[in-house]
Amino acid sequence: MALVKRNLTVGTNGIFQILSIESRTAAFSFRGWTTDSSNFRREYIQVEIGTNSSIEIAIVRKMIELIRRYFKGNFNWESQRLDRVVVLSARPEDNEGLEAFLMKEFFETRSPATRVR
């Protein structure tokens, strides 16, 4: 519980929002902040399908790249789909599970924004 409490008050937080999806391209934004939400920055990310099997997996892989800028191990994810905070791993060896979770989170039931802590 102490670790969850610390993660909610210190560190990097942010919200992903998918802005557009076409068959071969997409765009999403990441509004990130450190320590508190009054000090934020917004990134606009363009995604191309490239060699990925779908534009959805290309989006998720780009999101994982961004997550790994800030987290090397476990991090808290506020899931609107599950209506709770879950602990996920940004470790490369856990990539398959992280991709599967994010695919469900964003594309099983589309939500306008999802927060990472």
Buried (B, 14 or more C-beta within 10 A) or exposed (E): EEEEEEBEEEBBBBBBBBEEBEEEEBBBBBBBBBEEEEEEEEEEBEBEBEEBEEBBBBBBBBBBEBBBEBBEEBBBBBBEBEEEBEEBBBBEEBBEEBBEBBBBBBBEEEBEEBBBB
